[in-house]
């Protein structure tokens, strides 16, 4: 597999481990239409990589992913075809990650927000940098949490805590995420990739057939529990993409963001 699959998402090999990197550091790895599409494609490509045994998912620069790119979100307000396409991509990303046969370790190197949070929690194991945090602000920006919050969170922590954080959009610091069962452990920021790769290589060394079959059995449980909630949330999210609240909030946030100086790319 090529090390540079696309400018917005890269795949590199470290022996039998593949490192998938969200690669829009100047936009805090916000999800553009191109990145959204690549996230729906990469899991099947990796599943067909016969030399791969495990995957690490991370973000370039100082964020894992800030969630939806404002310009991309605003286009949904006036483009029904884009709305339909985005919901299909969200469904594909969730389904492909659940069914993906190899173990995936999330290396959450900074903020993981919205879809970024869902991507992290869709992995099998989650390591978080000390200064990383999770947040799903869908409701706070006038959307239904359709791209993973409703699907995944109730399987990982209590329904009361799910409601608290989805309803408010509050940030969940790394240590709190571990306490809630949304992450496995906190790692010093400088050691994050080393620890994630070490864990991925340990998983890659496990008996492959037994590991894959165990993951597939767990995936069957997840799909059975999550299917109804996923569809209901996705359809509701599509409807709220044109709600007055969502349009107003995103326009305000985008205007503020465009007034700020650009975030410099890291060397």
C-alpha positions as CSV (number, residue, x, y, z in Angstrom):
1,X,0.0,0.0,0.0
2,X,1.2,3.4,-0.9
3,X,2.5,5.5,2.1
4,X,0.6,8.6,0.8
5,X,-2.9,7.5,-0.1
6,X,-4.2,11.1,-0.3
7,X,-3.1,14.5,0.9
8,X,-5.8,14.6,3.5
9,X,-5.2,11.1,4.8
10,X,-1.9,9.1,4.8
11,X,-1.1,5.5,5.4
12,X,2.4,4.5,6.4
13,X,3.9,1.0,7.2
14,X,5.8,0.2,10.4
15,X,6.4,-3.5,9.8
16,X,3.0,-5.2,9.9
17,X,1.4,-2.2,11.5
18,X,-0.3,0.5,9.4
19,X,-0.3,4.1,10.7
20,X,-3.4,6.0,9.4
21,X,-3.0,9.8,9.9
22,X,-5.6,12.4,9.4
23,X,-3.6,15.0,7.6
24,X,-5.0,18.5,7.6
25,X,-2.9,19.9,10.5
26,X,-3.5,23.5,9.4
27,X,-7.3,23.0,10.0
28,X,-6.8,20.8,13.1
29,X,-7.7,17.8,10.9
30,X,-11.2,19.1,10.5
31,X,-13.2,16.8,8.2
32,X,-13.6,18.2,4.7
33,X,-15.5,16.5,2.0
34,X,-12.4,14.8,0.7
35,X,-11.3,13.6,4.1
36,X,-14.9,12.3,4.8
37,X,-14.7,10.3,1.6
38,X,-11.3,8.9,2.3
39,X,-12.4,7.8,5.8
40,X,-15.2,5.8,4.2
41,X,-12.7,4.1,1.9
42,X,-9.6,3.4,3.8
43,X,-10.9,0.6,6.1
44,X,-11.7,-1.7,3.1
45,X,-8.4,-0.9,1.5
46,X,-6.6,-1.8,4.8
47,X,-8.6,-5.0,5.1
48,X,-7.3,-6.0,1.7
49,X,-3.7,-5.4,2.7
50,X,-2.5,-9.0,3.3
51,X,0.7,-7.9,5.1
52,X,-1.1,-5.7,7.7
53,X,-1.9,-7.1,11.1
54,X,-2.9,-4.0,13.1
55,X,-3.6,-0.3,12.7
56,X,-2.8,2.9,14.6
57,X,-5.1,5.9,13.9
58,X,-3.9,9.4,14.8
59,X,-3.9,13.0,13.7
60,X,-1.1,15.2,12.2
61,X,0.0,18.2,14.2
62,X,-1.6,19.2,17.6
63,X,-5.1,17.7,17.1
64,X,-6.6,14.3,16.5
65,X,-9.5,16.0,14.7
66,X,-11.6,19.1,15.4
67,X,-14.6,17.5,13.8
68,X,-16.5,18.9,10.8
69,X,-14.8,21.7,8.8
70,X,-17.0,24.8,9.0
71,X,-16.9,25.5,5.3
72,X,-18.0,21.9,4.7
73,X,-20.7,22.1,7.2
74,X,-22.1,25.3,5.7
75,X,-22.4,23.7,2.3
76,X,-24.8,21.2,3.7
77,X,-27.3,24.0,4.4
78,X,-28.0,24.5,0.7
79,X,-27.0,21.2,-1.0
80,X,-29.4,18.3,-0.5
81,X,-27.2,16.0,-2.5
82,X,-24.3,16.7,-0.2
83,X,-26.5,16.0,2.8
84,X,-27.5,12.6,1.4
85,X,-23.9,11.8,0.5
86,X,-22.6,12.8,4.0
87,X,-25.2,10.5,5.7
88,X,-24.2,7.6,3.4
89,X,-20.5,8.2,4.2
90,X,-21.2,8.4,8.0
91,X,-23.1,5.1,7.8
92,X,-20.2,3.6,5.8
93,X,-17.5,4.8,8.2
94,X,-19.4,3.5,11.3
95,X,-20.1,0.1,9.6
96,X,-16.7,-0.4,8.1
97,X,-15.0,0.4,11.4
98,X,-17.2,-2.0,13.4
99,X,-16.6,-4.8,10.8
100,X,-12.9,-4.1,10.2
101,X,-11.0,-7.3,10.9
102,X,-7.8,-6.0,12.3
103,X,-7.3,-4.4,15.8
104,X,-7.1,-0.6,15.7
105,X,-5.4,1.5,18.3
106,X,-6.4,5.2,18.5
107,X,-3.5,7.5,19.4
108,X,-5.5,10.6,20.5
109,X,-2.8,13.3,20.3
110,X,-5.0,16.3,21.0
111,X,-8.7,17.3,20.8
112,X,-11.0,14.7,19.3
113,X,-14.3,16.5,18.6
114,X,-17.5,15.5,16.9
115,X,-16.7,13.1,14.1
116,X,-13.1,13.1,15.4
117,X,-14.4,11.8,18.7
118,X,-16.5,9.1,17.0
119,X,-13.5,8.0,15.0
120,X,-11.4,7.6,18.2
121,X,-14.1,5.7,20.0
122,X,-14.7,3.5,17.0
123,X,-11.3,2.1,17.5
124,X,-10.7,-1.1,19.5
125,X,-8.3,0.5,22.0
126,X,-7.9,4.2,22.9
127,X,-4.7,5.8,24.2
128,X,-4.9,9.5,25.0
129,X,-2.2,12.1,25.4
130,X,-2.3,13.9,28.7
131,X,-3.5,17.1,27.0
132,X,-6.0,15.4,24.8
133,X,-9.8,15.5,25.3
134,X,-13.0,14.1,23.8
135,X,-16.1,16.1,23.0
136,X,-19.3,15.6,20.9
137,X,-20.9,19.0,20.5
138,X,-23.5,18.0,17.9
139,X,-26.4,19.0,20.0
140,X,-24.7,22.3,21.0
141,X,-24.4,23.2,17.3
142,X,-28.0,22.2,16.5
143,X,-27.4,18.7,15.2
144,X,-28.3,15.2,16.2
145,X,-25.3,13.1,17.2
146,X,-25.7,10.8,14.2
147,X,-22.1,10.0,13.3
148,X,-21.3,7.8,16.3
149,X,-22.3,9.3,19.6
150,X,-25.7,7.5,19.8
151,X,-24.2,4.3,18.3
152,X,-21.1,3.9,20.3
153,X,-21.2,5.7,23.6
154,X,-24.0,3.6,25.3
155,X,-21.9,0.5,24.7
156,X,-18.9,2.1,26.5
157,X,-20.2,3.9,29.5
158,X,-23.5,4.4,31.4
159,X,-26.5,5.9,29.7
160,X,-26.7,8.7,32.3
161,X,-23.1,9.8,31.5
162,X,-23.9,9.5,27.7
163,X,-26.8,11.8,28.1
164,X,-24.8,14.3,30.2
165,X,-22.0,14.7,27.7
166,X,-24.0,14.4,24.5
167,X,-26.7,16.8,25.7
168,X,-24.2,19.4,26.9
169,X,-21.2,18.9,24.5
170,X,-18.8,19.3,27.4
171,X,-15.2,18.4,27.0
172,X,-14.0,15.1,28.6
173,X,-10.4,15.4,29.7
174,X,-8.2,12.3,29.1
175,X,-8.2,11.1,32.7
176,X,-12.0,11.5,32.9
177,X,-12.3,9.6,29.6
178,X,-10.5,6.6,31.2
179,X,-12.7,6.8,34.3
180,X,-15.8,6.7,32.1
181,X,-14.6,3.8,30.0
182,X,-14.2,5.9,26.9
183,X,-10.4,5.4,26.8
184,X,-8.0,2.7,28.0
185,X,-5.2,4.9,29.4
186,X,-3.5,8.3,29.5
187,X,0.0,8.5,28.1
188,X,2.6,11.3,28.3
189,X,2.2,13.3,25.2
190,X,5.8,12.8,24.1
191,X,5.4,9.0,24.4
192,X,2.0,8.6,22.8
193,X,3.0,7.3,19.3
194,X,5.7,5.0,20.8
195,X,3.1,3.5,23.2
196,X,0.5,3.2,20.5
197,X,2.9,1.5,18.1
198,X,4.1,-0.8,20.9
199,X,0.6,-1.9,21.7
200,X,-0.3,-2.3,18.0
201,X,2.8,-4.5,17.4
202,X,1.8,-6.6,20.5
203,X,-1.6,-7.1,19.0
204,X,-0.1,-7.9,15.5
205,X,2.0,-10.7,17.2
206,X,-1.1,-12.4,18.6
207,X,-2.5,-15.5,16.8
208,X,-4.2,-13.8,13.8
209,X,-7.1,-16.2,13.3
210,X,-8.1,-16.2,17.0
211,X,-7.8,-12.4,17.3
212,X,-9.8,-11.8,14.1
213,X,-12.6,-14.2,15.1
214,X,-12.8,-12.7,18.6
215,X,-13.1,-9.2,17.1
216,X,-15.7,-10.4,14.6
217,X,-17.8,-11.9,17.4
218,X,-17.6,-8.6,19.4
219,X,-18.6,-6.7,16.2
220,X,-21.7,-8.9,15.9
221,X,-22.7,-7.8,19.4
222,X,-22.1,-4.1,18.6
223,X,-24.0,-4.3,15.3
224,X,-27.0,-6.0,16.9
225,X,-27.2,-3.4,19.7
226,X,-26.4,-0.3,17.6
227,X,-28.2,-0.8,14.3
228,X,-31.5,0.8,15.3
229,X,-29.9,3.7,17.1
230,X,-27.5,4.4,14.2
231,X,-30.2,4.6,11.6
232,X,-32.5,6.7,13.7
233,X,-29.7,9.1,14.6
234,X,-28.4,9.4,11.0
235,X,-31.8,10.2,9.6
236,X,-32.4,12.8,12.4
237,X,-29.0,14.3,11.8
238,X,-29.8,14.8,8.1
239,X,-33.0,16.6,9.1
240,X,-31.2,18.9,11.5
241,X,-28.6,19.9,8.9
242,X,-31.1,22.5,7.7
243,X,-32.6,23.6,11.0
244,X,-32.6,27.3,11.8
245,X,-30.6,26.7,15.0
246,X,-27.8,24.8,13.2
247,X,-27.6,27.3,10.4
248,X,-27.3,30.2,12.8
249,X,-24.8,28.6,15.1
250,X,-22.5,27.4,12.3
251,X,-22.6,30.7,10.6
252,X,-21.6,32.4,13.8
253,X,-18.8,30.0,14.6
254,X,-17.5,30.1,11.0
255,X,-17.4,33.9,11.1
256,X,-15.4,33.9,14.3
257,X,-13.0,31.3,13.0
258,X,-12.4,33.2,9.8
259,X,-11.6,36.3,11.8
260,X,-8.8,34.5,13.7
261,X,-5.3,34.3,12.3
262,X,-4.6,30.9,10.6
263,X,-3.1,28.1,12.6
264,X,0.5,27.6,11.4
265,X,1.4,24.1,10.1
266,X,3.8,22.3,12.4
267,X,7.2,21.3,11.0
